[in-house]
Amino acid sequence: MADVAQLAGVSSQTVSRVSNGDAAVIEATRKRVLDAMKELGYRPNSAARALKRGDFRAIGVITMGLTSTGNVRTLDAIAGSASRAGYAVTLIPLDAPTQDNVKGAFTRLDELAVDAVVLIMEVHLLDAAALTLPPHVKVVVVDSDATGFPVVDTDQRQGARAAVRHLLGLGHDTVWHVAGPEESFAAGRRAEAWEEALRAEGRAVPPVLRGDWTPESGYEAGLRLADEAGCTAVFVANDQMALGLLRAFHDRGVRVPGDVSVVGFDDIPEAASFIPPLTTVHQDFAQVGEWCVDAVLRELAGETVTGVRLVPTTLVERHSTASPVARGRED
């Protein structure tokens, strides 16, 4: 800065005012300073200025992993929304959902200088009954049962109820369910809503089959359901498991939707290209990202933000569902 000041023939304070965009600097002086900066290859230290202002224009994101469709698409949406708001994103992925790992991630983000944190908390902690977060940090939580912090999530229950009602409305006596892993908040909410929807209609509740979000686990569930003569409709907790289920039914000669109707959840881009194209519950991850960043910006502006904000889901009807026929009936 002293070198720039000397070359431009001004004080270091004037160089500082130009660097900070001070409108009080006359245009001729501003031009001399900018020309000197260019000639000397000087760039203002944005990190130092941010430290002085206490405004880093950065949002930290902590996520439990980058393998699930929901986490990846949510992160992508948050990054896009943050960028449009002029914020960078610093990502800390955790290898295990423990309280110590969460605390460690907050410590790292504090060292990296972020203004607020979005925590994508898809699963229950392994070592604690409830999530405890640093009280001094501005936090928005995605997909969690955290209290005292703003929570943004897709309306998982609404989507599961829509899937069950769609299948019952087609004339199926009941709906089987392939659930996600027990530690998942989303899987739990979808399974609970599935059962509640069946009981509300006075229908039998079949035993739950459980997978791990992968097509392989869906395939295993499909092999089991292929042997259930009374199974004419299945609600699968995500599209990837539904893909495996469809393959298992194909391998066992079970027609979809001729013998069994299938509904997935997520509406991944490939769902429309499944054979048959998959009826599924659409999650608006872009809206989740926008609402997360909106909550962050409101907190940074001094507003108190609490409660749960749910992004609505919609059922997308394609060709994997139809009215039931007797299993095994010849065409």
N, C-alpha and C positions, 0 to 999 in steps of 0.2 A: 504494500500500500504506500509506503514511503517512497519507493522508486517511481510509482505512478504519479504521486503528488509532485515529485521533483521534475519529471518529464513534462507534466501538464502545467507546471507553474502555479499550483494551488496547494492548499493545506491538506493534510491527511483527513481532517474532518470533512472537507468537501468531497474527497474521494469516497468516504464512507456514506455521505448523503446521496451521492450518485448511485452507489451500489445498492442502496436501499430504496431507490426510486423516489427520493424526496423532490416534490414538485417545486420547492422554493429555489432550486438551483437554476440560474438563468441558462438558456439554451446554448449559448456560445461556450460557456464554461463546461456544461455537460458534454458537449461534443469534444472539447479538448481532452477531458478525462477519459471518455470512451475510446478516443483514438489512441491515447497513451496505454490504456488497458490492452487494446488490440495489438499494439506494437510490441509490448512487453510480454504478451501471452498471459496476462493476469486474469484470474477468475476469482470472484468473491467466494469466500468460504461459507457455503450455504449451511453446513452443519453448525458452524460457530454462530451464525446469525440465528439459526433455529433454537440453539441452546439459550441464547440471550433472550429471545422472545418467548421461549417455552412452547413453541409451535413447530412441530417437525414435519407436518403434512404427510404423516405415515400412519397406517393402521396395521397392527399385528393380527395375524390369524393363527390360531392354534387348532389343529385338527387331529383326530384320532387315527388318521391314515388316509391314503389316497387310492384305495382299492375299490371302494364302493361307488356306485353311480351317483348317489346322492351327495356324498362329500365332494367328489370331483366337480360336479356341475354347480354345486353351491359355491365352492371356492372360485370357480370361473366367473360366476355371476357377481360375487363380491368384488373380485379384482376389476371387472369391467365397470361396475358402479363407482368404485373408489377412484379409478382413473378419470372417469368423467367429472368427478368432483374435485380433481386436482390432487389426489392423494396416492401415494405409493403403498404397496402391500408387502409386508415382511411375513413369510410363512415359517411356522415351527410345527413340523409333523411329530407326533408322539408314537413311540413304538409299543407302548402299553398304557392302558387307561388307568393310571394310578394317581392318587393325590400328590405324591412326591413329584411325579413327572409333570403334572399340571403346574405345581408351584415352581418347578425348575424352568418351565417354559415362560412363565410370567417374569421370572428373574432375568432370563436372557433377553426378552423383549424390552424390559426396562433398560438394560444395558445398551440395546440397539436403538433406543430413543424413538418410541412410537407414542402417538397421542392417545390411542385407545386400542382395545383388543376385541376381536370377534372370536368367540370360542365355539367351534363346531363340535358339540359334545353328543355324539351319536349313541354312545354306549354307557352303561352303568360303570362306575368305578369298581375296580377289583378289591380295593382295600379300604373303602369308606362307605358309610351308609348314605351320606349326602356330600355334594360338591361344596367345598369351601374356597372362596376366591378372595384375593387381596382387596380390602375395603377401599383403598385409595385409588384404584384403577377404574377407569371408565370402561365397562364391559358390556357387550351384547352377546347373548348366548343363542345358539341355533340347536334345535332338536334336543331339548333337555327338560328335566323337571326342576331346574334351578329356581330358587325364589329370591326375591330382593333385587333381581336384575331384569332388564328387558329381555324377553325371549321371543324369537321369531321362528316360526315353523310352518310347514305345510299342514293343512288340516287332514291329518292321517285318518281320523275316524270318519270324517265325511266321505273320503274316498272309498274306504272299506265298505261303509254302508251302501254307497251307490253301486258298488260291484255286486254285493249280495242281492240288493233289491232288483237289479237288472236281471240276474239269473232267476230269481224267484218269479219275477214278472213274465219270464218266458215260459213258465210252467214247470220248472224243476222242483221236486219235492223238498230238497235241501241242497246245501252247498258244502263241499269239502274244502279244507284249507291247508295249503302248504305255507307255513309261517317262516319268518326269518329267525336268526339266532336269538336265544333267550335274553342275552345281555343288551340287545338293541332296543332303544326307546321306541323307534318307529315300528319295529316288528311287534312289540307289545301292544301298541295302540291299535294297529291294524287287526291283530288277532282278537283283542277285546271287542272291537266294534263289529267284527264278523260274527262273534258269538251273540252279542247283544241283538244284532239285526235278526238272526235266526230265532232267538227266543221271543222277540217281539212279535213275530209272525206265527209262533207256536210250532216251529219246525224242530225236527231232531237235530242235535248238534253232534256231528261225527267227530271222532278223535282227530286231534291235530297232528299233522306230519310236519316235521321241522327240518329246514335246510340252513345253509350258511351263506345265502345270496348268490351262490355260484350255479352255473348251468349243470355241473356235475351232481350237485345235491338235488336239483330239480329232476334230473334224470332218474336218480334213485327213488325219489318220491313217485315219479310217474310209473315206474315198474311195479310199485306196490299198489297204486291206485288202478292200474290196468287189470288187476285181479279182483277188484271190488265191483261185483255185479250191480250193486245199487248206486254206484257213483256215476252221475250224469252231468255234474257241474263241479268245477274247481275254481276257487279264488286263490291265486298265487301271489305271495307278498312282494315279488318284484319280477320284472320282465326277464331277467337273466335266468332265474329258476324256471320261469314259464317256458323259456326256450328249451331247456333240458327236458321238461315235462312233455312238450310237443314231440321231441325226438323219441322219448321212451314210448309214447303212445303209438307213434309211427312204427317203431320196431316191433311192437306187440300187436299190431293190426287194429288198434283202436282209432276210430275215425273222429276227427275234430272238424266241425262240430256235430257230425252225424251221430256219434255215440256219446261223446262228452264235450261239453262247452267249457272253455277256459278263458278266465279274465286275469290279466296281470296288473302290475302297479309300477309306475314311473313314466311310461310312454317314452322310452328311449328312442332315438332316431331310427334304429333298425327295426322297431316293433312292427311298422307297416310292411316290412319286407319278410317277416316270418311266413311260414307256410302252415296254416293259413295266416293272413295278416291278423295281428293280435288285438282283440278288444282289451283295453287297459285303462288305468286311471292316470290322467295327466297331472304331473306336478309342475308348477310354474316356478322353476328355480331362478329365473331372471328376476321375478318379483321378490323372491326371498332375499336375493342379493341386494336389490334396491332398498328393501325395508331395513335390512341390517345396516347399510351405510347411512340411511336416513336417521335411524336411531342413534348411531354414533355421532353424526353431525349435530343432532339435537342435544345430546349429552355434552358435547364440546362447547356448545353455545350456552351452556349453563342450565339447560332444562332438566328437570327430574323425569326420567323415563323408566317406567316399571310395567309389569304385566306381560301377558302373552298376546302376541299378534299372529293370527293364523292366516296363511295364504290359501284361498279356496282351491279345491281340486275339481277336475271335471272328468267324466267318463267319456272315453273315445270309443265308439262302437265300430268294430271292423267285422271280420268274417269268422272269428273263432267261437262265436256264441250263436245258438239257435234254440228253438223249442226242442224238448227232449223226445227221443224215440226209444223203444225197448232196446237195451244193449244186446248186440249180437243178431239183431233182426236182419234178414237178407234183403237187399234192394229189390 
